[in-house]
């Protein structure tokens, strides 16, 4: 993906697309930013509220823009929202989901 993703509006749109995909699956997802953090997606499993995660967007070593967990582990390319939602769902799933 191009460096255009560094545009805050494009980052917001990519995170919002992921939020929508996760909300359809029953997760709560909200865009957040703070004084010490860039725009990211806060995701919570309402069935198990201790299961939360902050999802960010950044380029990988090859310059491909991706969704990332904070530990840091790449989730999926921003062009593959379904794959990203699948991985996040597996990480935040309660037992028997």
Helices and strands as residue ranges (DSSP letters): G 3-6, H 8-24, E 27-34, E 37-45, E 52-59, E 65-69, E 73-77, H 81-92
